[in-house]
């Protein structure tokens, strides 16, 4: 008998600052629904400046919560495949750059995990208002397994002074409960 894979709750951050930013995020979400799992919740889309690099183009960012049967290693492969499918080209010289799409794994259940490919919880989430603000919308009371603080508490402690603007754009989603 085949062992059933455990269903996990994951949180992703999706961002874009090149091309049609909204369409890039919408396309990523459709591909996520097809290949990763069912969406439980999605934040609003926020517009914000780039962090840790200079660019004229502002980012659109949002966060999703999903249910998936993938392992964390399978998830990283799928998210990178979606980025590639949308047209992201990774720069070998610099980690931070303008991009068509960026999909980051923020949380995977209550897992604290580190490999050559990924660190979960996402190592920079504590410094990024563009992750914490959308996360507050969908999981305000979620407790970070590393710092044992809620998303709301993490946002209150965040030193990022970036100005985020909530957009009125609405994504097409298949939300499951």
N, C-alpha and C positions, 0 to 999 in steps of 0.2 A: 504494500500500500504506500502511495506517495505521501510524504509528509506535507501538510498544508503550510504555506508560508504565513507568518504572523503579519497582521495588518498593522502598519505603523502610521502615526500622525507626523506629518512633516510640514515645515514652514519654509517657503521660498521667497526671495526678494528678486524682483524682475525690474530691470532698468534699461533705458535706451536714450541716447542723445543724438543719434544720426538718422537722417531720412525721416520717414513718417513714424515718429516715435510711438504714437498711439497704435498704429497698425502693426508695428513690430511687436509690441506687447500683446496685442490681441492674437496675432499669429502664434506667438510663443505659448500663450495660454491654451489655444486650441491643440497644439502639439503636445503640451503637458497632459491635457485631458485624454488624448489618444494613447499616449505611451507611458505615462507615469502613474496616474490614479485619478480618483474622483475629488473634485474641489468641494471643500466644506464651506470655505469662506474666502472672500476677497476684499481687500481694502479699497479705498478710493485711490485714484492716481494723483500723485503729488508731483509738482514741478519744482526742481531745485538745482542749484549750481553744482558743478563738479567738485569733488573733494580730492585733495592730494595731487591734483594736476590742473593745468590751465586749459580752458577751452571756451570758445564763445557760445557754443550750443548748451542750453540747459537740458537737464535730464528729466524724463518722466520715470517715476518709480512707483511700485505697488508691492504688496505682499499677499501671498496666498497661503491658506492652510489646506492640506490634502490628506487623504487616506491612500496608502499605497501598500502593495505587497512586495515591493522591491527591497533589496538590501541597500545599505548605504553605498557600497561600491557600484552596484547596478545603477543606483540613482545618479551618481556623478557621471557615469558613462552616458546615461540618457540625457541629462541636462546639457552636457557638452555637445552631444549629437544634435540637439535642438538648436543650440547656438550656431553650430556649423551650418545647419539646414537653412537658417534665416540669413546667413551670410557673414557671421562674425569671423574675422581674421585676427588671431591672437598675435600680438606684438611681442617678439622675443626680447627686445631691448627694455621696454618699460611695462610694468604691471598695470599702471593706471593710464588710460587713454580713452578717447571718444570711442563709442561702440554702437553698432546697430542693436545689439541685444546683450544683456548680461543676466545670467540666472545664477543666483547664489543660494546655497543650502544654508539656512539660518539655524534651524533645529531639526533633529531627527529623533522623535520621541524625547526621552530624557537622557539621551546618550551623550556622553563625553567621549569623543573619538578623534584620533589623530593618525594620519598616514601621510605618505609622500604626496598624495593627490588632494587631500582635504583635511580640514580641522573643523569639528562641530562641537559646540556651537561655533558659528562663524567668528573668527578671531577679531574682526573689526566691527562687529555689530554694536558694541558698547560705545563706540566713537561716532556712530552714524545716525543722525537724526532722521535721515531719509529711509532708514530701516525701522527705527524704533517708533516713529510716529505712525506709519501704516500698521505696524505690528500692534500698537495700542488699540487701533480700531477693531482688530479681529481677535486679539488675545491679551487684553489688558492685564488679566490676572495670572497669565502663564508664568510659572516660576523658572527662571534660568537655572539649569542644573549645575553650572559652574560657580556662580556668585550667590545663588539662593535668594535672588531678588526678583520681584515681579517686573514685567515689561514697563509698567507705569513707574516703578522705582528706578529702573535703569534709565528711562527717559528723563526723569527728574535730575539724575546725576550726570547725564551726558553733557559734555563740554562743547559740543558742536553748536555753534551759533548761526548756522545756515538758516536762511529764510526759505521755508517750504510754503508753497501755494497749492491748496487742494483744488484740483480741476473739477469741472462739471462733466467730464467725459465718462460715459458708461460702457463698460466692457460687456460683451455677450458671453454669458457663462452658463454652464450646466451645474448648478449647485445641488449637492446631495447632502442629506442630513444623516 
